[in-house]
């Protein structure tokens, strides 16, 4: 029988390596499409450079020098028999990937200073746990870069401003940082809950496929309106002008308190790194975003 710890560890290592060096297909195709339709020559040059960079990265070199702070989304079935192996495997795989991919060490102690050197430390890598019915393990690796994270926000709005106020917050934020987040961006929006819930929902939206429309028509309409509004701003690739400032805007929500309207806005740069796999109870691995060759 295979060693469950080793399977989870090795799967996580591959996810980290793929996330750092190869964008999911939907993101890369969106960048190609944006390049083809772009009318601004400066923007076209920037987008072409990004695509060239992605081709180089496929040789095993990280696509950006900032390989992010390591975040995992773990959806584990309540009958998955190896829950106790997960945390250690994720941490050790992070250490190995830092040394061997390599990933830039990005875990800094905010109190006493100093870099751990291996992307691990107090509460890092951060693991988002979700216990669900079933007997499999779903792993998503999400190495989040610092530049786009720096322009993510939480707004505590007055309920009276309604959805008009929500949209204004999102668009105003995009205009305020211009190209500082390495556009074209993907923007996640979380509405409701509380301050912490709103930004958590917003960040989760960044993992949705770009062609994924929200199942509720009212929410899908907000996504379309925000994307159109931001793209008509003319900010463009790297903030140098152009037709494509965002590749997608994704919205999620939670019920809110009558007295508050929290809005989280999570911003992702063009290097929308993430990778996903599913491990069955009998330790068979299915790579979702980055399939094995021949699959």
Phi, psi and omega in degrees: 000143177292152177280116183300321178301315184294322179296313180295318179300309184293324176296315180297319179300315180296320178300316179296316181295317180292320180299323183284335190242349185212119179290149171304152186303320184294325180289315180296319179295324178295322177294320177296316180296320179297322179296318182294321185270352184294132179262335181280121186294324178297316178296319179300320178297317180297315180294322177296322178295322177298315180295321176297318178300320180294324177295320178294320183297333181295347176283354178115006179264134178306140184289342177216147179295334175271102181269013167084170169266139193276122178236138175241142167249117185244114176250106188244132178291145182293347178250009175292125192279358187236035182302323183293346182270347194292306188301313180297318181297319180296317182294314182292325177293325176297316178299317181294316180296323178301318182283325193254333183295312354266161171257144177291132176295120186234017182257104183247134177286119184283350183262306184253356181080176178096142180258132181294336177086353183222016178065022174231161180163203182299114177062014177230131003295147178275132182243120173269112184264138174220113179268123184231170174290143177131185184229020180242171179237123175254124181243129171237126175264132184222085178281107190263120181289154185283326184298313179287328178295328183293342179251009173283147186218163166237127177247129176259094186270159172282135183306332182297339181286340175060199182293332176299319178291325177298311181298320180298318179301315182295313182292316179301321179295316180299320180289327184292325183264352176048243183264011185294344182254021177057062176295155009284139184260168164241133183242130174253138181235129174243126183244130174095192183075244174215184183303313182290323181291319183299315182286330176294316177299317181300315183293324178298330180297334182293345181267355179288142174302147184295334180270008181275116176263142179300137184294340178268121185305323181296322180284319178301323179295320177298317179302314180296317182295318180293318180297316179296316182297317183288322180288336176278359178290337181079009180298310172072183183300128180057019178075016185259013180099152178141181188268343185240102176263326176231145174271338180189152171232123183239135187237136172225167182208164172224159175300147184242165172288145180303335186266357185217154178226081180285143177225121174259137177235111179255129185247136176238141178281181179298332179279070186279070187288125166194156181210143189227141175216158176236130179247124181279170181296335177265017170069027170274136186250131173243117178271120189271304184279333182228076185299153173293150179299136180096347180267000000 
